[in-house]
Amino acid sequence: MCTTNKKSKNTQNLKRNVSDNEISNTAVTKEDGEYIQLERPKMPDETRESRLFEKCVFLATSVAILSLSHVLTWAQWSMPFLFAVATPILIGIRTVFYWHQKWQYFMIDFCYIGNTLTYVFLWLPQCAWLSQLVFALANGPVLMAAVVYRNSLVYHHHDKVTSVYIHLMPALLTFCVRWFPERTSMFWVRDFLADVPPADPVWSYLAPFAVFLAHSVLYFLTINVIMKPKDLTSYSYLAEKFRRIDCIGGKWGTAIVYYTVGWLFCLTSLLMAVLAYSYFTAHCLALAAVFVIVTWNGAGYYMHVFGVRGFTVE
């Protein structure tokens, strides 16, 4: 998102932070091309309490990334416990926060369906078809959505960190389950499949797309037909962010393009998920690529904010 320059003639305007998921009911700014975002105005003055909270989030994020590096390489057994505990806490906090900000319709996005199915899989780890279904969704549309929504790894920002978690953590969990099933099962309540079957076209591609398609139909009926909310949704956010979606014109033309592009995105990302399921190197490269992208986006956020606000001494 854009903010005015600190020393320009527009210093009376409010300075604003960038957040892919912090979206308001008010305005869209379009300065500095790269930071086209729907945004919520934020006063530049910050209390000591908010700064302390941001420091705590920064510390927790740094420790979490360091811990995940250890978990993925040496302590895969702890991944199910981390996901089982952290996911309901973070999504619960986000639900309250988004409801307060009137962003509640973002909570029916597909990424939460993917996280829910992954959570169910934790307690049914011997179900072979569910294992492939969850792997495809976690490493397909859920993971790739981090790129589409331009998730940013901003260490001090709880909402941005939660977005990165929601899109990456299911993929990291399935990485451990797929390639290190015995280590991942070591202390978990039930063992994961030790003999991982090859990718089944039905459960690795067709069924995941059917789930995505069913969600998009229900989402369309809820957002475009029944509720028609004035509060912002992923539909209105992406339609505004990517103006070419309105290439046909009209309310229904935009909807047709939006959902068609979404289906094509799902089909493409599922192909990548099948590749990741079949090859360890491909899976590692996919996870690394998405992590590099969200980290790069986070670096862009910090450089933009520092360039606008400058450095202040507490």
Summary of the structure (lengths in Angstrom):
residues: 314
radius of gyration: 20.3
end to end distance: 25.2
largest distance: 65.8
contacts: 949
relative contact order: 0.13
helix: 69%
strand: 2%
